[in-house]
Amino acid sequence: MLAPSPAAADFRLCNRSASRVGIALGYKDGNSWSTEGWWNIGPNSCETLLRGDLVARYYYVYAIDYDLGGEWSGKAFMCTREKEFTIRGIADCLARGFDRTGFFEVDTQEQKSWTVQLTEPQRSAAVPGAAPAIPPANPPMPPKKP
């Protein structure tokens, strides 16, 4: 007999815009903070960023629109860089040779799985859980694809 498999508990992000987006994720990793990037997500598609039950209530996301410019950002500053990265710690980003980037907070309400919906700027206020798009003065360059 086959036993039913448990439902997947993951942190997912769905890109509901018409552009390709790059995603960076910040989260508590034990007693310290980590940031990771970049996930490249096509228009109207979803990607699992973390697999398994979520262990924290708050996660932090930064997204950049590769096609039209602009970003989904916030006031939680963490370290990033232009190329693929995993960075431990969020202090002294510039002194350590990284960029200091504003992430927006995602409150998972202590659920075991969560999906973030990124939407077009003009529709973002109507979709719960979506972060508004804020055009940057100088957007970072997207990571290079081989």
N, C-alpha and C positions, 0 to 999 in steps of 0.2 A: 504494500500500500504506500501511496505517496502522501506525505503530510503536507498541508498547505504551508507555503512559505510566508514568513512575516512580511508585513508591508515595509517598504523601504523608508527609512527615516534619514533624510538628507537636508542639506542647505542648498537650495536651487535658486537660480536667477533666470527669469524669462525676459527677453528683450522684445518688447511689444512695439518697438519703433521700426521705421523703414530703413534704418541705417545699421551698419556693422558697428559693434561696440567692443571696447576693451574693458575688462573688469579686474579690479584689484580688491582683495578682501583682507580685513584686519580682524583679529580675534585673540582672545586670551588663551594662551598655550601653557597650561600648568600655572606657574606663578608669574610668567612674563607674557608680553605681547608679541605677536608675530603678524607680519603682513606678507601676502603672496600675490603674485600677478604674473603674467597676464592671461586671462581666459579671453579668447576671441569668440564672440557670439554673433551669429548672423541675424538678419532681420527676422522678426516673428519666430524666434526659436528659443529653446531653453537649454540650460547646461547645469549639471550638478557640480557645485564647487567643493562641497565637503560631503563625504559619504558616512553614513551611520548616524546614530542618535546624536543630537546636538547636546553639548555639555555645558554651554553657557547661555545666558539669557540674551546678551547683547553681542551683535556682530556689526562690523563696519564695512561699508562698500563705497568704492569710488569707481565711476564709469566715465569713459570718454567716447564720444561719437566720432568714429573714424571718417565718416563720409561727409557730414555737414558741419563738423566742429561742435563745440559745446561740451558740457560735462554734467554729470550728476555728482554733486559734492556736498560737503558739510563742514562742520566746525571741529570735528575730531581729527586732529593732525597726527599723521603717521608717516612712516618712511616708505618711499617707493623708488623705482628707477625706471628708465626707459625700456630696458631689456627684461626678459623673464627673471623673476626674483623670488626668493624667500628671505626675509629679513627678520632677525630676532631683535626685539626692543623697538621702542618708538621715540626714545629721547635722542637728542643731538643728531638728528638726521643729516643736516648739512655738514656738520663737522666730521661725520663718518662717511661722507662722499655720496649721500643719497639725496633725493628730493624730499621736501616736506609738503605733504599733500593732504587736503581736507577731505575726510570721509564722512558720509552720513550714517547715522546710527539706525540699526534695525533691531527693534525689540521683538524677540520671538515669543515673548510671554511664557517662557519656559516650556514651550512645546518641543517635542522630540524631532520634528521636521518643520521646515519653513520654506516658502517660496517668495522671492522678491520679484515684483513686476516693474520693469522700467518702461515708461510710456513716453509718447511724444510730449513736448512741452505744453502744447495747448490743451492736452487731455489729462495731464498729470493730476490736477486737482480733483478730478472726478473719479479717480481709481484709488481705492484704499490701499495703503501699503506701498504706493509708488513714490519715488523721489522726484521732485521737480528738476527740470533741466535748467542749468544756469550757465549761460555762455561765458567762457573764461576770457580774460584779457589776452593771455598768451597761453594757449593750450599746449600741454606737453605733446611731444611727438609720439605717435603710436609705435609699439615695438615692431621691429623689422621681422617679417616672415621669411624663412629661408627659401 
